Amino acid sequence: MTSDTTPDLASVIGTNLPYLRRYARALTGSQETGDRYAAATLEAILEDTHIFEATESPKVALFHAFHLVWASAGAPLGEPDSRLSQRAQDHMSRLTPNTREALLLHAIEGFHHEEIGAIMQIDAAEAAELIEIAQREMANSVAGRIMVIEDEAIIAMDIVAIVREMGHGVTGIARTRTEAVALAAKERPDLILADIQLADNSSGIDAVNDILKQFEDIPVIFVTAFPERLLTGKRPEPAFLITKPYSEDQVRSAVSQAMFFSSTETLSA
């Protein structure tokens, strides 16, 4: 590659590197191990940049390069660096082989089937099948207690019905910030589904922040008509956000993934 194109490649890699590190951490179950293989990927790219010439998407090329490095090392997992990563790693290890990679590429990084196929060197149909298998196994493997923070009774009842049908328990429904904090203190939930605008004009974001001061490792899914209020860069800024009006499939998918990965925030950091 000529020197005048190198800055462009450096810029592309720099833009996408945080996402690769996030994915590598989720895949290996360890930030240290994930970062090590991300660094090894950069070294491999410096040795041979031709992988970026095989696809129109630099991000796909970067992730494909990582997979080549990681697979050549035997697709290792790292020592978990927290209780949450240990839990996520335990869950991930029980998935059918190759479904873990496809699932994370889809659920965490948002790649389409064709892109996943290019990264993993499989066709799009096989990528879709791997994701479907992983989602089915994922939904069947984890059950927990969910707290709903929602001031609209019909919506709250609908969400409760969906999560109970999935096999989860419900600790209760809170309509205000005060009720939410009290409910969480009474019974610690494994997952919080929270609206933003609550009955007394309090904020579901503030309610969740209060709860996370007591139990900081609880995953959170916000259900809101105002997603822009979450794009602040401040905690909690969850990986899973359901926009009203929502579909049942959206709720099911977000709940399954958030419960399975134990903490979307931890794995997305």
VOBA-1610 file (N, C-alpha, C; in pm, whole numbers, padded with zeros to 5 digits, always signed):
BEGIN
Met+00086-00120+00000Met+00000+00000+00000Met+00089+00124+00000Thr+00053+00221-00076Thr+00136+00340-00085Thr+00119+00426+00038Ser+00215+00512+00063Ser+00214+00592+00185Ser+00099+00690+00189Asp+00051+00736+00069Asp-00056+00835+00071Asp-00191+00774+00107Thr-00205+00640+00103Thr-00330+00578+00144Thr-00325+00529+00287Thr-00206+00522+00346Thr-00192+00471+00482Thr-00271+00552+00584Pro-00268+00687+00577Pro-00348+00764+00673Pro-00496+00731+00666Asp-00548+00702+00545Asp-00689+00666+00532Asp-00716+00536+00605Leu-00630+00437+00590Leu-00645+00310+00658Leu-00636+00329+00809Ala-00543+00411+00853Ala-00529+00437+00996Ala-00655+00501+01052Ser-00714+00591+00974Ser-00837+00657+01018Ser-00952+00558+01028Val-00963+00469+00929Val-01068+00368+00928Val-01055+00276+01049Ile-00932+00231+01073Ile-00909+00140+01186Ile-00936+00212+01317Gly-00891+00337+01327Gly-00914+00412+01450Gly-01060+00432+01481Thr-01139+00454+01377Thr-01283+00474+01396Thr-01352+00348+01445Asn-01310+00233+01394Asn-01378+00108+01424Asn-01315+00026+01536Leu-01197+00066+01581Leu-01127-00011+01683Leu-01206-00024+01814Pro-01274+00080+01863Pro-01351+00063+01987Pro-01457-00047+01976Tyr-01519-00058+01857Tyr-01620-00161+01838Tyr-01556-00301+01832Leu-01439-00309+01772Leu-01369-00437+01769Leu-01331-00480+01910Arg-01283-00386+01991Arg-01246-00417+02129Arg-01369-00463+02208Arg-01482-00395+02187Arg-01605-00435+02256Arg-01643-00577+02219Tyr-01639-00607+02091Tyr-01673-00740+02042Tyr-01575-00844+02093Ala-01445-00813+02087Ala-01343-00907+02131Ala-01358-00939+02279Arg-01395-00839+02357Arg-01415-00862+02500Arg-01534-00953+02523Ala-01644-00927+02454Ala-01762-01012+02469Ala-01735-01154+02422Leu-01660-01166+02314Leu-01633-01298+02256Leu-01543-01382+02345Thr-01440-01321+02401Thr-01344-01396+02481Thr-01382-01401+02629Gly-01473-01313+02671Gly-01512-01309+02812Gly-01413-01236+02900Ser-01318-01167+02840Ser-01214-01100+02917Ser-01166-00978+02843Gln-01160-00865+02912Gln-01111-00744+02846Gln-00964-00759+02810Glu-00884-00818+02899Glu-00741-00835+02872Glu-00717-00922+02749Thr-00786-01037+02744Thr-00769-01127+02630Thr-00822-01063+02502Gly-00937-01001+02510Gly-00993-00936+02393Gly-00902-00829+02338Asp-00846-00747+02426Asp-00756-00641+02382Asp-00628-00700+02320Arg-00583-00812+02374Arg-00461-00874+02322Arg-00481-00920+02177Tyr-00598-00979+02149Tyr-00623-01027+02013Tyr-00658-00913+01919Ala-00716-00806+01974Ala-00738-00687+01890Ala-00603-00628+01849Ala-00509-00624+01944Ala-00375-00572+01913Ala-00304-00662+01812Ala-00320-00794+01828Ala-00258-00888+01733Ala-00317-00869+01594Thr-00445-00834+01588Thr-00509-00808+01459Thr-00446-00687+01392Leu-00422-00582+01467Leu-00359-00463+01411Leu-00219-00494+01359Glu-00147-00576+01434Glu-00012-00615+01389Glu-00019-00693+01258Ala-00120-00783+01248Ala-00134-00861+01125Ala-00171-00772+01007Ile-00251-00671+01031Ile-00291-00579+00924Ile-00171-00498+00876Leu-00085-00456+00970Leu+00034-00381+00932Leu+00126-00464+00843Glu+00124-00595+00865Glu+00206-00685+00784Glu+00146-00707+00645Asp+00011-00705+00638Asp-00055-00733+00511Asp-00189-00661+00508Thr-00201-00559+00427Thr-00323-00478+00419Thr-00419-00527+00312His-00387-00635+00244His-00469-00679+00131His-00610-00719+00172Ile-00631-00753+00300Ile-00764-00795+00343Ile-00865-00682+00325Phe-00819-00557+00325Phe-00909-00444+00307Phe-00949-00423+00161Glu-00883-00495+00072Glu-00915-00482-00069Glu-01023-00582-00113Ala-01058-00675-00024Ala-01152-00782-00060Ala-01297-00747-00031Thr-01322-00636+00036Thr-01459-00597+00069Thr-01473-00446+00063Glu-01596-00400+00037Glu-01622-00257+00031Glu-01636-00196+00170Ser-01654-00280+00272Ser-01674-00230+00408Ser-01546-00246+00490Pro-01481-00137+00525Pro-01360-00147+00608Pro-01387-00211+00743Lys-01506-00187+00800Lys-01538-00246+00930Lys-01548-00397+00918Val-01613-00445+00813Val-01621-00590+00790Val-01481-00647+00773Ala-01395-00578+00700Ala-01258-00625+00679Ala-01183-00634+00810Leu-01199-00534+00895Leu-01131-00534+01024Leu-01175-00651+01111Phe-01305-00675+01115Phe-01357-00785+01196Phe-01317-00920+01136His-01312-00928+01004His-01267-01051+00940His-01121-01079+00975Ala-01039-00975+00974Ala-00898-00991+01011Ala-00887-01042+01154Phe-00969-00988+01242Phe-00967-01035+01381Phe-01001-01183+01388His-01104-01224+01313His-01146-01364+01318His-01037-01458+01266Leu-00963-01414+01167Leu-00853-01496+01117Leu-00747-01515+01226Val-00715-01409+01297Val-00615-01415+01403Val-00664-01499+01519Trp-00787-01473+01560Trp-00844-01542+01677Trp-00861-01691+01649Ala-00912-01725+01531Ala-00933-01866+01496Ala-00800-01939+01482Ser-00699-01873+01429Ser-00568-01937+01411Ser-00504-01969+01546Ala-00547-01897+01651Ala-00495-01921+01786Ala-00578-02026+01860Gly-00681-02081+01792Gly-00764-02183+01856Gly-00889-02130+01919Ala-00929-02007+01883Ala-01051-01943+01935Ala-01056-01949+02088Pro-00952-01898+02155Pro-00946-01911+02301Pro-01038-01814+02374Leu-01077-01855+02494Leu-01145-01766+02587Leu-01043-01721+02690Gly-01066-01605+02748Gly-00974-01554+02849Gly-01025-01580+02989Glu-00941-01548+03086Glu-00984-01556+03225Glu-01082-01441+03249Pro-01204-01469+03294Pro-01301-01362+03317Pro-01248-01261+03417Asp-01271-01131+03389Asp-01216-01028+03475Asp-01319-00968+03570Ser-01437-01028+03576Ser-01538-00984+03672Ser-01642-01094+03686Arg-01725-01082+03789Arg-01832-01179+03808Arg-01928-01179+03691Leu-01952-01061+03635Leu-02044-01052+03522Leu-01988-01118+03398Ser-01859-01096+03371Ser-01801-01159+03252Ser-01792-01310+03271Gln-01774-01356+03396Gln-01775-01500+03422Gln-01912-01559+03391Arg-02017-01489+03432Arg-02152-01537+03408Arg-02183-01541+03259Ala-02144-01433+03189Ala-02169-01428+03046Ala-02089-01537+02974Gln-01964-01556+03016Gln-01880-01658+02952Gln-01936-01797+02974Asp-01985-01824+03095Asp-02046-01954+03124Asp-02166-01979+03032His-02248-01877+03014His-02365-01890+02928His-02323-01911+02782Met-02226-01830+02739Met-02183-01837+02600Met-02120-01972+02566Ser-02051-02031+02663Ser-01981-02157+02637Ser-02077-02272+02611Arg-02203-02255+02651Arg-02301-02362+02631Arg-02372-02354+02496Leu-02340-02251+02419Leu-02403-02238+02288Leu-02339-02334+02187Thr-02416-02371+02085Thr-02365-02454+01976Thr-02244-02384+01912Pro-02139-02459+01877Pro-02019-02398+01817Pro-02052-02306+01699Asn-01982-02197+01691Asn-01992-02095+01586Asn-02114-02004+01601Thr-02210-02042+01686Thr-02326-01954+01703Thr-02291-01833+01787Arg-02193-01848+01878Arg-02155-01737+01965Arg-02107-01619+01882Glu-02017-01646+01786Glu-01964-01539+01704Glu-02072-01471+01623Ala-02157-01553+01559Ala-02264-01496+01476Ala-02360-01414+01560Leu-02393-01465+01678Leu-02486-01395+01766Leu-02431-01260+01809Leu-02306-01257+01853Leu-02248-01132+01900Leu-02231-01031+01786Leu-02190-01080+01670Leu-02177-00991+01555Leu-02311-00927+01520His-02418-01003+01538His-02552-00953+01507His-02610-00870+01621Ala-02608-00926+01743Ala-02678-00864+01855Ala-02604-00745+01913Ile-02472-00755+01920Ile-02394-00647+01980Ile-02347-00546+01876Glu-02299-00596+01762Glu-02239-00507+01663Glu-02332-00467+01550Gly-02447-00535+01536Gly-02546-00493+01438Gly-02513-00527+01294Phe-02426-00625+01271Phe-02396-00665+01133Phe-02513-00741+01072His-02533-00725+00942His-02634-00800+00869His-02581-00940+00837His-02670-01029+00795His-02631-01167+00768His-02520-01175+00664Glu-02531-01095+00559Glu-02429-01099+00454Glu-02293-01056+00509Glu-02293-00956+00596Glu-02169-00907+00655Glu-02109-01011+00750Ile-02194-01075+00827Ile-02147-01181+00917Ile-02086-01294+00836Gly-02151-01327+00725Gly-02096-01430+00639Gly-01957-01394+00589Ala-01938-01267+00550Ala-01808-01223+00502Ala-01703-01227+00613Ile-01743-01194+00733Ile-01650-01195+00846Ile-01609-01337+00883Met-01708-01428+00886Met-01683-01564+00930Met-01653-01659+00815Gln-01659-01608+00692Gln-01635-01690+00572Gln-01737-01803+00559Ile-01862-01767+00573Ile-01975-01857+00550Ile-02076-01780+00466Asp-02181-01849+00416Asp-02278-01774+00338Asp-02383-01713+00431Ala-02463-01621+00375Ala-02558-01545+00456Ala-02664-01636+00518Ala-02706-01740+00445Ala-02807-01831+00497Ala-02756-01905+00619Glu-02630-01947+00615Glu-02572-02017+00731Glu-02559-01921+00849Ala-02523-01797+00822Ala-02513-01697+00929Ala-02649-01678+00996Ala-02754-01668+00915Ala-02889-01652+00970Ala-02928-01773+01055Glu-02892-01892+01008Glu-02925-02013+01082Glu-02850-02019+01215Leu-02724-01979+01215Leu-02646-01978+01339Leu-02705-01882+01441Ile-02748-01766+01393Ile-02809-01667+01483Ile-02938-01721+01540Glu-03019-01784+01456Glu-03147-01840+01502Glu-03125-01948+01607Ile-03026-02033+01586Ile-02994-02139+01683Ile-02952-02076+01815Ala-02864-01976+01808Ala-02814-01911+01929Ala-02927-01842+02005Gln-03015-01773+01933Gln-03125-01704+01999Gln-03219-01802+02067Arg-03242-01916+02003Arg-03329-02019+02062Arg-03264-02078+02188Glu-03137-02111+02177Glu-03068-02166+02293Glu-03057-02063+02406Met-03036-01939+02366Met-03022-01831+02461Met-03151-01808+02539Ala-03262-01806+02467Ala-03392-01783+02531Ala-03428-01895+02626Asn-03383-02016+02596Asn-03419-02131+02679Asn-03326-02152+02797Ser-03214-02080+02802Ser-03112-02111+02902Ser-03112-02018+03022Val-03176-01904+03012Val-03168-01806+03120Val-03307-01758+03157Ala-03338-01766+03285Ala-03464-01711+03336Ala-03431-01630+03461Gly-03506-01525+03484Gly-03477-01442+03599Gly-03597-01359+03640Arg-03568-01263+03729Arg-03672-01176+03783Arg-03660-01038+03720Ile-03770-00990+03665Ile-03769-00864+03592Ile-03857-00762+03662Met-03805-00641+03676Met-03883-00531+03732Met-03924-00438+03620Val-04050-00396+03620Val-04103-00308+03516Val-04129-00170+03576Ile-04071-00068+03516Ile-04097+00070+03557Ile-04175+00135+03443Glu-04304+00151+03462Glu-04392+00198+03355Glu-04520+00254+03417Asp-04556+00377+03378Asp-04673+00440+03440Asp-04803+00415+03364Glu-04795+00365+03239Glu-04916+00336+03163Glu-04957+00191+03189Ala-05072+00174+03251Ala-05113+00042+03299Ala-05122-00062+03187Ile-05178-00023+03074Ile-05195-00119+02964Ile-05060-00166+02911Ile-04967-00071+02895Ile-04833-00107+02847Ile-04763-00195+02950Ala-04774-00159+03077Ala-04710-00238+03182Ala-04764-00381+03182Met-04894-00397+03170Met-04954-00529+03169Met-04910-00609+03047Asp-04896-00541+02934Asp-04853-00608+02812Asp-04709-00659+02826Ile-04622-00575+02880Ile-04482-00616+02900Ile-04473-00731+02998Val-04548-00723+03106Val-04548-00831+03205Val-04594-00962+03143Ala-04698-00956+03060Ala-04747-01078+02995Ala-04642-01138+02903Ile-04570-01054+02831Ile-04467-01103+02739Ile-04355-01172+02817Val-04303-01107+02919Val-04188-01165+02991Val-04227-01289+03070Arg-04350-01292+03120Arg-04395-01413+03191Arg-04411-01529+03094Glu-04461-01501+02975Glu-04474-01605+02874Glu-04338-01660+02834Met-04234-01577+02846Met-04098-01620+02816Met-04039-01706+02928Gly-04107-01711+03042Gly-04059-01792+03153Gly-03992-01713+03264His-03994-01580+03255His-03934-01497+03358His-04035-01462+03466Gly-03985-01435+03585Gly-04070-01383+03691Gly-04072-01232+03687Val-04168-01172+03755Val-04181-01027+03761Val-04183-00985+03908Thr-04091-00899+03947Thr-04086-00855+04087Thr-04196-00755+04118Gly-04245-00685+04014Gly-04352-00588+04034Gly-04346-00478+03930Ile-04443-00388+03940Ile-04453-00274+03849Ile-04445-00146+03932Ala-04359-00054+03893Ala-04347+00075+03960Ala-04391+00185+03864Arg-04466+00283+03916Arg-04517+00391+03832Arg-04439+00521+03848Thr-04358+00530+03955Thr-04282+00651+03983Thr-04139+00616+04024Arg-04055+00717+04030Arg-03916+00698+04072Arg-03910+00643+04214Thr-03990+00698+04303Thr-03989+00654+04442Thr-04034+00509+04453Glu-04141+00475+04383Glu-04190+00337+04386Glu-04084+00241+04332Ala-04013+00281+04226Ala-03913+00195+04164Ala-03798+00165+04260Val-03750+00267+04328Val-03639+00249+04422Val-03682+00158+04536Ala-03804+00179+04587Ala-03853+00097+04696Ala-03872-00048+04653Leu-03923-00069+04532Leu-03947-00204+04481Leu-03815-00278+04463Ala-03715-00210+04411Ala-03584-00274+04391Ala-03521-00312+04525Ala-03537-00225+04624Ala-03481-00253+04756Ala-03550-00373+04821Lys-03679-00388+04792Lys-03756-00500+04850Lys-03715-00633+04787Glu-03697-00635+04656Glu-03656-00757+04585Glu-03566-00718+04468Arg-03440-00757+04478Arg-03344-00721+04375Arg-03379-00789+04243Pro-03398-00712+04136Pro-03429-00773+04007Pro-03303-00817+03934Asp-03320-00907+03837Asp-03209-00947+03751Asp-03203-00861+03624Leu-03313-00791+03596Leu-03321-00705+03478Leu-03427-00599+03504Ile-03402-00479+03453Ile-03499-00370+03466Ile-03546-00329+03327Leu-03677-00322+03309Leu-03739-00265+03189Leu-03802-00133+03232Ala-03751-00022+03179Ala-03794+00108+03231Ala-03838+00204+03122Asp-03953+00269+03146Asp-03994+00381+03064Asp-03917+00505+03113Ile-03915+00609+03033Ile-03845+00732+03074Ile-03938+00827+03147Gln-04055+00855+03088Gln-04146+00953+03146Gln-04244+00882+03238Leu-04238+00911+03367Leu-04321+00841+03464Leu-04438+00926+03512Ala-04525+00865+03593Ala-04655+00922+03626Ala-04647+01057+03694Asp-04552+01077+03785Asp-04544+01202+03860Asp-04444+01299+03798Asn-04420+01282+03667Asn-04322+01362+03593Asn-04179+01336+03637Ser-04159+01229+03713Ser-04022+01188+03745Ser-03965+01111+03627Ser-03837+01083+03635Ser-03767+01021+03523Ser-03730+00877+03552Gly-03758+00789+03453Gly-03714+00652+03465Gly-03562+00640+03465Ile-03496+00735+03398Ile-03350+00738+03397Ile-03298+00762+03539Asp-03357+00860+03607Asp-03316+00888+03745Asp-03347+00770+03836Ala-03461+00706+03814Ala-03497+00589+03895Ala-03394+00479+03878Val-03355+00454+03754Val-03255+00350+03728Val-03120+00388+03789Asn-03081+00515+03776Asn-02956+00559+03838Asn-02957+00536+03989Asp-03069+00565+04053Asp-03081+00542+04198Asp-03065+00394+04231Ile-03128+00310+04150Ile-03123+00165+04175Ile-02982+00111+04153Leu-02915+00162+04048Leu-02781+00114+04017Leu-02677+00157+04120Lys-02711+00255+04202Lys-02622+00290+04312Lys-02622+00179+04418Gln-02733+00105+04425Gln-02743-00007+04519Gln-02694-00137+04455Phe-02733-00159+04328Phe-02701-00283+04258Phe-02647-00247+04120Glu-02518-00221+04112Glu-02466-00162+03989Glu-02457-00259+03871Asp-02475-00388+03896Asp-02456-00484+03787Asp-02587-00534+03727Ile-02696-00459+03743Ile-02824-00499+03686Ile-02835-00446+03543Pro-02860-00532+03444Pro-02880-00482+03307Pro-03011-00407+03295Val-03013-00312+03203Val-03128-00222+03188Val-03170-00215+03043Ile-03301-00219+03020Ile-03358-00193+02888Ile-03457-00079+02904Phe-03440+00027+02826Phe-03535+00137+02830Phe-03638+00121+02719Val-03762+00143+02753Val-03874+00142+02658Val-03927+00284+02654Thr-03911+00352+02541Thr-03941+00494+02541Thr-03979+00546+02403Ala-04057+00651+02403Ala-04088+00722+02279Ala-03987+00834+02255Phe-03890+00850+02347Phe-03794+00960+02338Phe-03650+00907+02348Pro-03606+00830+02249Pro-03472+00770+02257Pro-03360+00873+02262Glu-03385+00994+02209Glu-03279+01094+02207Glu-03238+01136+02348Arg-03326+01114+02446Arg-03292+01152+02583Arg-03186+01062+02644Leu-03160+00948+02579Leu-03059+00857+02630Leu-02924+00875+02564Leu-02916+00954+02459Leu-02792+00968+02384Leu-02705+01077+02444Thr-02669+01059+02571Thr-02593+01159+02643Thr-02450+01116+02670Gly-02420+00989+02653Gly-02288+00938+02686Gly-02269+00911+02833Lys-02373+00936+02914Lys-02365+00913+03057Lys-02432+00782+03093Arg-02393+00725+03204Arg-02451+00601+03250Arg-02586+00631+03316Pro-02689+00549+03294Pro-02688+00431+03208Pro-02725+00464+03063Glu-02645+00418+02970Glu-02675+00430+02827Glu-02674+00287+02772Pro-02788+00218+02778Pro-02790+00073+02755Pro-02768+00036+02610Ala-02723-00088+02593Ala-02709-00140+02457Ala-02845-00169+02396Phe-02945-00194+02481Phe-03077-00230+02431Phe-03178-00121+02464Leu-03237-00069+02359Leu-03334+00040+02371Leu-03452+00007+02281Ile-03571-00002+02338Ile-03693-00031+02263Ile-03771+00098+02247Thr-03801+00134+02124Thr-03873+00257+02097Thr-04022+00230+02082Lys-04103+00308+02151Lys-04248+00297+02135Lys-04289+00360+02002Pro-04389+00301+01935Pro-04457+00175+01967Pro-04366+00056+01937Tyr-04366-00042+02026Tyr-04277-00156+02014Tyr-04356-00278+01967Ser-04283-00379+01921Ser-04345-00506+01886Ser-04310-00610+01992Glu-04387-00716+01999Glu-04359-00823+02094Glu-04222-00885+02066Asp-04188-00901+01938Asp-04059-00959+01903Asp-03943-00873+01953Gln-03960-00740+01948Gln-03854-00652+01997Gln-03832-00671+02146Val-03941-00682+02221Val-03930-00702+02366Val-03864-00836+02395Arg-03910-00939+02327Arg-03855-01073+02349Arg-03704-01076+02320Ser-03665-01019+02207Ser-03525-01022+02168Ser-03438-00945+02266Ala-03481-00825+02303Ala-03402-00743+02394Ala-03390-00808+02532Val-03500-00863+02582Val-03498-00927+02714Val-03407-01049+02713Ser-03419-01132+02611Ser-03337-01253+02603Ser-03189-01219+02599Gln-03153-01123+02515Gln-03013-01087+02500Gln-02958-01022+02627Ala-03035-00931+02686Ala-02987-00863+02806Ala-02972-00960+02922Met-03066-01051+02939Met-03056-01150+03045Met-02940-01244+03020Phe-02922-01283+02897Phe-02817-01380+02863Phe-02678-01323+02887Phe-02658-01198+02844Phe-02527-01140+02856Phe-02501-01080+02994Ser-02600-01091+03083Ser-02587-01050+03223Ser-02584-00899+03241Ser-02502-00829+03167Ser-02499-00684+03176Ser-02456-00626+03043Thr-02551-00563+02972Thr-02519-00505+02842Thr-02418-00393+02858Glu-02426-00318+02966Glu-02334-00208+02984Glu-02191-00257+03002Thr-02175-00362+03082Thr-02041-00415+03107Thr-01979-00466+02978Leu-02055-00540+02900Leu-02001-00599+02780Leu-01985-00497+02669Ser-02047-00384+02681Ser-02038-00283+02576Ser-01936-00175+02610Ala-01878-00182+02727Ala-01787-00076+02771Ala-01660-00074+02687
//
